Amino acid sequence: MFVDTAKVKLQAGKGGDGAVSFRHEIYIPKGGPDGGDGGHGGSIIFRADKDTNTLLNFRFTPELKAEDGKNGSGTRSAGRSGKDLVIEVPIGTVVKKEGKIIADLTKDQQEAVIAKGGDGGFGNAHFKSSTRQAPIIAEVGEPGEAFEAELELKLLADVGLVGLPNAGKSTFLSVVSNAKPEIADYPFTTITPNLGVATVDDKDLLIADIPGLIEGASEGKGLGHAFLRHVDRTAVLLHLVDVYNDDAGEAYQTIRNELSKYSDLKDRPEIVALTKCEGLDPEIINIQIKSILAKNPEAKVFTISSSAHEGLTELLRELASVKQSASAKTVINGKSEAEEESEQDDALPVISLPKSSVKTSWNVEKQEDKFIITGEKIEKFARRTDFNNYASVNRLRDILKKLGIRAELTSQGAMADSIISIAGHEFTLVEDW
């Protein structure tokens, strides 16, 4: 069963807690703190795999969880890190978080960390200093990232077949390649995409036969986006038009209208082929060609018969030539592959602290009787604070003071019993703070 969209809940592993421990050996007085750090939580990694062609498995496993990190222990023993969970997905899988693309896997064995595991907490050995000989502070492990990911599969092919239902796309693919799509003499025989490899002059062309379009498909009518999603990446479009249409030009224009409303498909290189031309009067064929050229004078129009194997070699050669030209221009925005990969990396969301000033890295907002503190750095400290440990909470208070947050709280009217909220944790100020 072909499935090209899915939603899955991801839960990366929690980091292990740091340990509070002191070295106790009979011949070593004042052995000092030796609590080890917690291990990192496992991340969830998606890996593109050429032998995987559907997102069906996500329908049966709607939740994925990576392993938690282990807690630290005495003798400075660090906890074991949780194992990463590596999931194989089809090449062409796009991963979105809250509607934004966070990964686009377009090559075999390409990997992306989708949900990052939490960092392990520091043990008390980490906090020893000349003024703090016996720290009883240890951090808890950070939670791993957790969210619902939206997956979308966009087939990667050299040639995408477009055309109205029953235009002969499946028959064409079955004749020129090794694909075996379902074929019948009625519209919408194809309800899932099919891929086939055609060879001409020792050159291979990966061709995608995708469900046919109807008017309004760009708004989701009929098979709608189930079609358009899969031609979004193709290098060249092969537009098949049934020669028996009342007006081939109108049939051609219907598809062009839908392509113009979706992405940049209207600007993709296109070859037009009139299908089912075997035994037909040349005069009728010429009328249909002129009808198409009236809509697009620059169209390259071929006449073929898939069942009679007429005109196929010439058409495939033209497709190979156009595909090669498109590859030379690197298809995407005319940039080199390295440049495109660099831009894709830059386009991915990267969390970093602002460089302008310390204050811009956090924010204090008063909401009724609470003071809400936000900011990547201070929230990370809060997530790793053991709020059941008085010394750990005092350390967090010291960090607030060093970052200048305490002064901002005071200026906004915070009192000793005011409630402070950071990363979902709440505590109150104390009199001597």
N, C-alpha and C positions, 0 to 999 in steps of 0.2 A: 504493500500500500504506500503510495507516494503522499508524503505530508511535507508542506513547505512553510508552515508557520507553527509556532508553538510558544507557550509561556512556561517558565520553570522558576521555582523558588530556589534561590541559592543561599547557602549558609556556609561561609568559610569558617575554618576552625578558630577557636578561642586560644589565645596565648596562655601558657602555663603560668601559675603564680610563682613569684620568687619566695624563697624560704627565709625564715628567721631562725638562725641556728648559731650556736657558739661552740668553739672547739673545747672539749673537755678531755684532757689527758693528764694522767697523774704526774708526769714529769715535765709538763709544759704549763706553768702557771700563766694566767691571763692569756689564754690561747686566742681570744678575740673572735669576732664574727666570721662565720664560714658558710653562711647561707648562699646556695647557688641560685642562678637565674632560671626562670621558667623557659620552656621551649616555645618556639614560634608555632602559631596555629597553621594548619595546612591551607593552602590556597586552592581555588577551583580554576583549572586551566582548560581551555578549549583548544583542541588540536585538529586542524583540517586533515581529512583523510580521503584519498582518491577512491577508496573502495566503499565509502559510505555515501549514500545518495538520497537519504530521506531523514527528516526530523521525527520520524514515527516513534522512536524510542522515548522521546521526551513526553509523549502522551501517556506512557506507562510508568514513567518515573518523574512526576511533576515536581519533586523536591530532591535537591542534591545537597549533600553535606560533606565537608572535608573534616579530617580528623583534628581534634584538639591537641594542643601542645601539652606536654606533661609538666608537672610542677617541679621546681628545683628542690634540692635537699641539702643536707649538711656536707661537710668536707668540700665545699664549693662545687658540688655536683650539679651541673646544669640539667634541666629536664630535656627529654627527647622532643624534638620538633615533630609536629603532626605531619602525616604524609599528605602531599598534594593530591588532589583528586583530578585526574586527567580524563577528559571526556572527548571522544572523537566525534566530529561533526562533518557534514559534507563540505567540500570546497565550494565557496560562494556564500557561506553563512554569515549573516550580519547579526550582531548582537546589540540590542538597545537597552538602555536603562532610563526609565521615565521619558521615553520617546527620543532620547539622544543616542547616537551611535557611539559605542565604546570599543567595538572591535569589528573588523571586516577581514575575514579569512579567505584569501584568494589564491593561496598556493598550497600544494601538498606538503604536509608536515609543519605548516606555519602554526605557531602557538601564540596565545594571548592569555594573560592573567585576567580573568573576568571578575573574580571576587578574591580580594587579598586577605590572607589570614592575619589574625591579630598578633602583635608583638608580645613576647613573653615579658613578665615583670622582673625587675631586678631584685636579687636577694639582698639580705642586709650586709653581706660582705662588700657590696658595691658602695655602701654609704659610709664606710669607715674613713675617718680623717683624724688629723691631729687633735681636733677639738671634740670629736665624737668617737670615743674609743669603743663604746658598746651600743651601737645603734640597734633599736628594736623595730626598725622600719623595713618593710619589704613591699614591693609593688604587686598588685594583682595583674594578671594577664589581660590584654585588650581583647574585646570581642572581635570576631572576624566580621567582614562585611556581609550584610544580609539584605537582599532585595529580590524583587521579581524581575527576571530578565525576559525580554521579548526577542524571540529568534525568528529570523526570516531568511529563507533560502532563495538566492538569485543564481540561476544556472549560469555557468561560464561556458560560452560557446563561441565559435568563430562566426557562425551564420545563424540568424534567427528567422524562422519562417513566419511570415505574417500574411493575413488574408481573411476574408469572410469565411464563415463555416462552410464546409463542403467545397473549398477551393482546390482541393487535391494535395494538401500539405502532407498528410500521412502517407498517401500513395507515393509521392515523390520521395519521402524519406526512406520508405521500405525498399524502393528500387535502387537508390544510389548508395545505400549504406547497409550495415548489418542490423539495423533496428527492425523490430517487429511490432509496430503500433497496430492498434485495432483499426480496421478499415471497413466502412460500410457506406452505402449511397444515401446518407441522410446527415443533416447538420449535427454538430456537436458529438461526433463519434469520439473525438479526442477530448477527454476531460482531465487528463493529467499530462504534463510535459513528457516528451520522449527525446532521447539523445541518440544520435547515430554518427558514425565516422564514415565519410565518403573519401575515396582516394582518386586523384586525377594527376597524371604525370608525376607519380611518386610523391605527391603532396597530399597530406591529410587535412580534411576539413571536419571540424566538430560541428554538427548541425543540430539545432534544437527545434523540434516540432512542438508547438505550444497551442493550447486551446484557442479556437478561432474567436475573432472579435465581432461584436455587433455595435451598432451606433449607440453611443452613450457608455461604452466600456470604460472610458477614462474616469467616469463618475461611479464606476463599480457595477454597472448593469451587466446582466448576463454573467459570463465568467470573468469579466472586468479585470481587476487588478491581478487575479490569478494568472492572467496572460501577460500583462504589461511588466510585472515584476521580473519575469524571466528573460525578456529581451533587453532589459536595461543595460546589460554588460556586453552584448554581442558586438562584434567588430563591423559586421555588415548585415543588412536586412535583405532577405529575399521575399519580395512581395508577390505572392501568387494570386492570379485573377482568373476565374473560370471564364473561358471564352464564350460559354453559353449564357452569360449574363445578358439581360436585355440591353444594358449599357455598361460596358466594361469601365468606361471613364468614371461613371458615378460610383461603381463598386470600389474602384481604386481610390477615389476621393474620400469615400466614407472611412476607409482605414487611415488615410493621411490625416484626416481631421482628428481622429482619436490619438494618433501619434503626436500631433502637434500640441495636445493638451497634457501630455505626460512626459516629464523629464525633458531630455534633449533629444529624444528619438527622432524628431522630425529632421534633425541635422545629420543623422547617421547615414553613411553610404548605403545606397539602395539599388538593387537590381529588380526589375519587374519581369515576370514570366507569365505569359498567357498559357493556361493549362488545357489539356484535353483536346488538342488541336489535330489529332490524327483523323485523316479522311475528310476534314472540313474544307469547304470551298475557300481558296485563298482570298477571294474578294471579301468574304465575311471576316476573315482574320484581319485583313488590312483595315476594314472599317473599325474594328475593335482597337487596333493599335492606334489609329488616328484619334479615337475617342480618349485614349489614355494620354496621348501626347498633347491633346487639347487642354488637359488638366495640368500637365507638367511637360513642357517642351523639351526639357533636358533629361527626361527619363530614358534609361537604357532598357528596351523591351525585347525579350526573347520569346520565341514560341516553342513549346515543348509538348510532348506526350509521354507521361511516365509509363503508362501501360504498354505503349508501343516502343519505348526506349528511343524516342526521337528528340534530338536537340539537347540531350542531357550533358554530353561531354563538353560541348561549347559553353553551356551555362556554368558548369562546374569550373572550367578554366577561367572564366570571367570572375567568378566568385573568389577563386584562389588569388587572382591578380589583385582584386580590390582589397582582399584581406591582407595581402602582403604590403600593399601601399599604406593601408591603415596602420599596420604594425610598424612600418618605418616611421610613421608619424607618432608612434606609441599610443594611438587610439585616444588616450585620455589627455585632453587639453594640450596635446602636442608636446608634452614634457617627457624626458627620459624616465625610464623605470625607476632609477635611483632617486631622481628628483621627486617623482610621484610618491614613492614610499616615504621619503623624508617629510613631504607635506602631509601625508596621512598620519605620520607619527606626531607631527606638530598639531594636527587637528584634534587628536585625542585629548580629552580633558586631563589636565595635570594639576594636582593640588600642590600649591607651593605658598610659602609665606610671602606677603608683600615685602618689598625691599625698601619702601620709602621711609618708614619709621616704625618704631616698636608699637606705638599705639594703634596703628591701622591693622595690626594683626589680631586685635580683639575688639569686642564691643560690649558695652553694658547698657541694658535696657530695663527700666523699671516697669513692672506689670503688677498693678495693685500692690500687694504687700511683699512681692518677690523682686529680686534683682537677677535678671537672666544674663549670664555671661556667655558669650560665644566667641569662637576663634579656634582655628585648627590646632595651634600649639597648646593653648591652655586646656582645651577639651581633651587632648591626648593625655596631658598630665592627670586630669580628673578621672579619666577612664582607668588609669593605672593606679589610682589611689585606693588603699584599703580603708574604707570609711568606718570600719569596725575597730580600727586602730587609731587611738588618739594621736600618737606621734606622727602617723602618716598624714592625718588631716592637718596637723600643725605644719607639716612640710608643705602641703598645698597652700596653706595660708602664707607661708614665707615666699612661695613662688608668686602668689598674687601681689605681694608687696614689691618684690623685685621687678615685676613687669609693669608696675605703676597702676595696677587695677585697684588696689586698695584706696589710693588717693581719689580715683574716679568714683568709687563707691561712696566714699565720705562726702564728696562734692555733690552727689545726688541724694544725700540724706540718709545713707545707711547707718543703722544703729547696731548696738551690741546684739540685740535679739532679732535682727533682720535676717530673712531667709535668703540664702544665696543658692542659685541653681546653675549647675554646670554639667552638660552632657547627661542630663537626666538624674544627676545626684544632687541632693539638697543638704545643706548644713547651715547652722546659724553662726553669726559672728559672736565673739566672746568679749568680755569687758576690757581685757588688756590687749586687745588686738590692735 
